[in-house]
Amino acid sequence: MLSYLQAVVIGLTQGVTELFPVSSLGHSVLLPAVIGGSWKPLVTQSSSADSGSSFYLAFIVALHVATATALLLFFRQEWVRIIGGFFRSLRPSLAARRIVAEDDDSRLAWLIVIATIPVGLTGVTLEHTFRTIFAKPLAAAIFLTLNGVILLVGERLRRTSEVAVAAGGLNGEPGEPRHGTRPILSLSFKEGLGVGAFQVAALFAGISRSGVAMVGGLVRGLSHEDAARFSFLLATPVIFAAGLLKLPSLTGPAASHIHGQILVGVAVAFVSAYLSIRFLVKYFETRTLAPFAIYSLVVGIACVVRFSV
């Protein structure tokens, strides 16, 4: 069974690591394995072949919905405009094309829709395979280490993209503000699809969805601030869809004896996720992914050593 202490600790971990670029899925596997004792059975639960019988997976589903709700609440004004822009673009006339081209909210809505397609299709078809094979401590530790490498490489590639944007490449214009970065809306739909495709890597436990999406944005010339904002907007429908798809598991036998723990975990995950978003939006105005890369490398390598002996 899941204790209230476990519900609080895992809820806090989920709320923070889902948005910090250090992988919530990886931590949901590694944390119980590192603590051991009564926590260790949760590791087996996380890679259960039958997700409908796993109380831990049912609990994680609830935490995902809480995190997505926090994202939706924080960016509520943007989502009102984005959803309005999306429906304006659906008008059954040739004017819809002009709306998408000229209406910033409609264009952003379609960027999000298109960027969500790769991870949506891959998640529906391969989520079970990824979870049962790779949601294990050693594999999660290896991928967390790889996550650190990806973030560091992303920072190095960012410098190259800044030079290209400043010179007028990557669809940017010379002399753009913020030292050769470009706004989100300057992304083409093809580039948006490419950024969204980075999220597929997050199906591996240990690879951060927000981290790889940010790297995708940085490579295309976005600033850290805009790359973070775009990654959070992309994450909202993905996390919501993943949670809602498996929401029936919360009404099944797997969750029948942990409703209290679920409510506590959801509350903790929601609050910690909301505070994390507020912190990160401010943080990425002036800071980089480097500290998160170092954290991923240190913790990942330490866990590789721990679980390979």
C-alpha positions, 0 to 999 in steps of 0.5 A: 500500500501507499502511505501518506508519507510516500504520497507527500514525498512523491507528490512533491517530487512529481510537482517539481521534477515534471517542470524542472528539466530533470525528469519526473518519470525518472525520479518516480522510479529512482527515488523509491529504489534509492530509499529502499525498504517499504518503498522498493515495491513501488519500483516494480509497480512503475513498470507493471505490465498491467497498468490497471492493476498498479496502484502506484501508476494510478497514483502517478496518473492523478499527480499528472492531472494535478500538474497539468491543472497547475500549468493551465491555471498559471497560463490561463490568460494565454490559454483563453486567447489560444483556444479562442484563436484556434476556434477562429481559425476553424471558420469554414471559409478561405478567410481561415487561412488568413486568420492563421497567418495574421492572428498571433493567437491562432498561429500559436494554437496551431503551432501547439497542435502540430508540435503535439502530434509526434509525442501524442502518436508515439505515446499512444502506440509505444507508452506501454513498451517504453514503460515496461522495458525502461522504467527500471532503476538502472535504465532510468539512471542511464537516461538521467545521465543522458538528459544532462548531456542533452541539456549541455549540448543544447546550451552549446548549440544555442550559442550557434543558433544565436549567431545565426539569428543575429546574422539573419538566419533561422528566419530571424532578422538582423538586429533582433532584441535579446542578443540574437534570439527570435520570438516563438511566433517566428517559428514555422509550423515545420520548426514547431513540429521539430521542437515538439518531436523532441518530447518523444525522448521523454518517454524514456524514464530519465529524459525530461520532457520540459528539458528536451523541448527547451533544447529544441526551442533553443536550437531554433533560436528561441531565448531561454525564457521563450523556450521555457514558456513554449515547452510549458505550453506544449506540456499542458495538453500532453500531460493532460491527455496522458492523465485523462487517458488513464484516469479510469484506473483511479476508479478501478480496484488498483486505487480503491484503498488509496483515495485519501493518499491520492487526494493528499498527493494531488494537493502537494503536486498541484501546489509544488507544480504551481510554485515551480512554474512561477520560479522557472518562468522568472529563472529563465529570464536570465539563467540557463539549463547548466545547473540542471544539466550538472544535477542530472549528470551527478545524480544519474552517474551516482545512481548508475554506480549504485544500481550496477553493482 
